[in-house]
Amino acid sequence: MARGAMNVPLPSPAELSPLEVARILDTALAEDLAGGDLTTRAVVPPDAVARGEFITREPLVVAGLAIAALTFARVDPRVTFTALVADGAQLEPRAVIARVEGPAHGVLTGERVALNLLQRMSGVATRTRDFVAAVPAGCATRITDTRKTTPGLRALERYAVRMGGGHNHRNDLGAGVLIKDNHVAVCGGVRAAIERARKNAPHTVRVECEVDGLAQLDEALAAGADIIMLDNFDDATTLVAMERVAKHTPRPVIEVSGGVKLDRVARVAAMGVDVISVGSLTHGARAIDIGLDLTITGAWTT
């Protein structure tokens, strides 16, 4: 493996596919380096050495250290990257999370892509940790993401959700049956959609159905949905729904979705729902401020 990645414990292939990571990094680097690094080539001596520290500038949950390491390794295998903490660590401002050292050309050329991914992933992990922490003690409610991810970065953002203590919903359209409102409209009703799913989907797949009111909830319960998503239910309606679900055997998994904000998580979890899915874990996360402070040594060669 390239030297730049050796100092960081890499996520296992079960956590992050090496093929997917390579695709993402190659795309990101190709975007930034389409014309080479003109500034570095013009002003930095070719024999210069760079040493630097990645420093937090605000509270965060770190995610993406191995991705940053692999970014530098892909630019120049001579660059070394040493992580001082692990993904999932919760840190305060001014913490040093990693050090980088190597040929200045490689460090300077790779730093923006490495920082962009590290800041983005840490932002997702940090936002996720806030939602997970809002679930009251003793509640088994899971906080999950959705497919509202940045195109091309889903694998990294979903990994960051896990580093923040959250869970993942279905990864793609082929990962499970989730009957949404438009499917219901096309099929002519909740029961018809669930029955068609039972008939046509593989036997290994559970059937989830979104409902938009108590009448559709009753229909989904009667049709035997494995998972029922209460979409955009207010607190009062959610409570009524949970009372009806509690009387049903077998009890389906209940997911609440639709604009659940941080200040509502505790109330919804206390009602006994199994899953709260939050699209804003990814689409609403901002990049966390992490700086790379470099020292350059070396002289022009003649």
C-alpha positions, 0 to 999 in steps of 0.5 A: 500500500502507498506510504501515505496511507500506512500510518492510518488504520484504514476502514475495512472493505466492509466499512468502505469499499477500496474500489469506491474510495479509489473512484471518488479520489480519482474523480476529485483529484482529476477535477482539481488537477486537470491543468496541473498545479500551476502555482506550486510548479511556478513558485515552490522549489522542487526539492522543498519539504513540507511539514504540517498539522491538521488542526481543528478550529471548532468542536467536531467529530472527526471522520475521514482521516484515512481518506485524507491519507489516501489522497496524499498517497495518490498524489505522491506516495512519498508523503507520510500522513500520521493520524493522532486520533481515530475517526469518531473522536469528539474533539475541541478547537485547537486539537491536532488531529494529524500530521503530514510530511513530504515533498512540498509539491505533493503536499500542496497539490493534495491538500485541498482535496484532502481537506475538502473530504475531511471537512465534509465527512467530519461535518456529517459525523458531527451533525449525526452525533448531535442527533444521536445524543438527543435520543433520551437514555433508555430509548432504543430509537435509531437515528438513520440517514437517507438517500439525500446525499451528495452525488458521488460521495454517498459512500463517504457520507454514509461512513461519516454517519456511522462514525457519528453514531448513526445508522444507514438506511437503504444504500440505493434503490436496489437495496430494499423495497420502500413504497413511497407516495408516488408508488401508492398513487400508481398502484391505486392504494397502500394495500395494492402496492404492498401486495404487489411488492410481496408478489414480485420482490425477493423473499429475502427483502422486507417490505417498507411502506410510507404512509401519510395519515392514520387511514393509510397506517391502518391499511399498511397494518392490515396488509402486513407491511414489515416496516411502516414509515410515518411521513410528516406526522405531527407529534399528536398523530404520531402518538395515536399511530403508536397506540394503534401499532402497539395493538397489532401483532406482529408489530411492524418496525416504525420509522418516523421521517419528514423534517424531524429537527433536533429539538423534536428527536427526544419527543419522538423517540420517547413515543417508542418509534424504532427509527428516525430517518433524517435527510439533513444528516447529509444534505444539511451538514456543513463542512467543519473548519479544519486548518492545515498549517504548513512549514516549508523548507528547502531551496531552489536548485540550479 
